[in-house]
Amino acid sequence: MKNDPIILPADPADPEDFPITQEGMDRGQRARMIRRTRTALGLSQAKFASRFRVRVIGRQHAG
């Protein structure tokens, strides 16, 4: 992963930005698809995780 080619370089004007590899881009797209599905179903992260028996990792929002 450390030697994967960068497909989207970091914005030098943004100190919080970072370069993205293809693996990182794919992971982001999967997360977006899950978030859109969860939102369309009207479920919170916790309720979505419970219904589909998946773990919630990282931040959660109330609801």
DRENTOR-804358 format. One line per field, with one value per residue: residue number from 1; z, x negated, y negated of N, C-alpha, C in turn; residue in three letters. Coordinates in pm, whole numbers. Example, Ala and Ser with C-alpha at 12.3 -4.5 7.8 and 13.67 -1.06 7.14 Angstrom:
BEGIN
num c(1 2)
n_w c(780 708)
n_u c(-1319 -1285)
n_v c(569 225)
ca_w c(780 714)
ca_u c(-1230 -1367)
ca_v c(450 106)
c_w c(780 787)
c_u c(-1320 -1290)
c_v c(330 -3)
residuo c(ALA SER)
***
This chain:
BEGIN
num c(1 2 3 4 5 6 7 8 9 10 11 12 13 14 15 16 17 18 19 20 21 22 23 24 25 26 27 28 29 30 31 32 33 34 35 36 37 38 39 40 41 42 43 44 45 46 47 48 49 50 51 52 53 54 55 56 57 58 59 60 61 62 63)
n_w c(0 71 -145 -357 -663 -688 -764 -740 -659 -357 -263 -272 -154 55 374 508 323 137 -65 -292 -349 -591 -452 -225 -345 -446 -204 -93 -279 -237 26 -15 -171 12 211 66 11 272 358 175 264 499 741 1045 1111 1312 1313 1052 1059 1249 1126 894 1001 1035 1138 1288 1221 1345 1344 1448 1384 1567 1583)
n_u c(-82 -199 -365 -198 -86 -18 292 431 298 200 339 136 193 357 313 418 484 423 238 401 444 530 658 743 924 1116 1211 1326 1532 1691 1772 1922 2134 2255 2330 2513 2713 2791 2890 3100 3267 3341 3211 3020 2664 2620 2864 2869 2641 2724 2948 2837 2640 2365 2050 2002 1761 1545 1648 1982 2310 2577 2909)
n_v c(119 -124 -170 -199 -346 -696 -836 -1065 -1353 -1529 -1846 -2115 -2358 -2302 -2213 -1994 -1808 -1502 -1264 -1035 -691 -432 -227 -364 -542 -362 -256 -485 -529 -302 -352 -584 -481 -308 -494 -653 -463 -395 -643 -679 -479 -587 -541 -554 -537 -347 -203 -105 58 245 360 478 626 541 403 83 -147 -392 -736 -812 -932 -1079 -942)
ca_w c(0 75 -275 -461 -735 -653 -879 -714 -567 -255 -297 -193 -84 166 460 557 211 123 -194 -294 -437 -649 -344 -144 -424 -447 -69 -81 -361 -166 141 -68 -213 135 275 -14 33 410 362 100 349 616 860 1105 1097 1408 1269 931 1103 1318 1029 800 1081 1006 1243 1260 1256 1341 1394 1426 1416 1642 1500)
ca_u c(0 -285 -428 -97 -95 77 375 480 201 250 343 31 250 438 224 484 507 324 249 492 411 650 724 813 1036 1216 1268 1412 1652 1776 1831 2025 2248 2321 2393 2631 2814 2839 2970 3223 3352 3379 3157 2897 2556 2642 2978 2826 2550 2801 3034 2758 2541 2229 1993 1982 1623 1519 1750 2125 2394 2698 3029)
ca_v c(0 -241 -191 -209 -474 -802 -873 -1200 -1412 -1623 -1988 -2180 -2473 -2252 -2135 -1873 -1717 -1397 -1196 -921 -577 -370 -154 -465 -593 -256 -250 -602 -509 -205 -421 -675 -401 -262 -610 -691 -360 -411 -766 -654 -395 -665 -476 -604 -440 -238 -120 -37 164 348 429 557 699 497 318 -59 -182 -536 -829 -787 -1046 -1038 -933)
c_w c(0 -62 -389 -531 -692 -777 -863 -613 -467 -309 -212 -114 39 255 514 447 204 -11 -182 -393 -497 -542 -255 -215 -427 -312 -47 -160 -296 -48 96 -106 -91 201 199 6 171 421 290 181 475 747 913 1083 1189 1363 1143 969 1168 1218 939 867 1039 1122 1196 1310 1246 1396 1362 1451 1488 1547 1491)
c_u c(-87 -347 -328 -108 16 158 433 386 268 247 239 82 331 351 286 511 395 342 336 443 542 728 804 935 1149 1288 1365 1542 1747 1846 1943 2151 2327 2395 2519 2745 2876 2930 3103 3321 3398 3326 3034 2788 2579 2755 2943 2736 2625 2883 2954 2642 2397 2181 1986 1842 1608 1635 1890 2200 2519 2816 3073)
c_v c(-126 -271 -198 -345 -570 -836 -1013 -1265 -1507 -1765 -2060 -2300 -2432 -2164 -2007 -1772 -1614 -1329 -1070 -816 -523 -295 -251 -521 -490 -247 -367 -588 -408 -271 -515 -597 -351 -377 -652 -591 -375 -533 -746 -567 -468 -607 -550 -499 -321 -146 -42 82 278 430 523 631 670 409 174 -93 -333 -615 -779 -916 -995 -1028 -798)
residuo c(MET LYS ASN ASP PRO ILE ILE LEU PRO ALA ASP PRO ALA ASP PRO GLU ASP PHE PRO ILE THR GLN GLU GLY MET ASP ARG GLY GLN ARG ALA ARG MET ILE ARG ARG THR ARG THR ALA LEU GLY LEU SER GLN ALA LYS PHE ALA SER ARG PHE ARG VAL ARG VAL ILE GLY ARG GLN HIS ALA GLY)
***
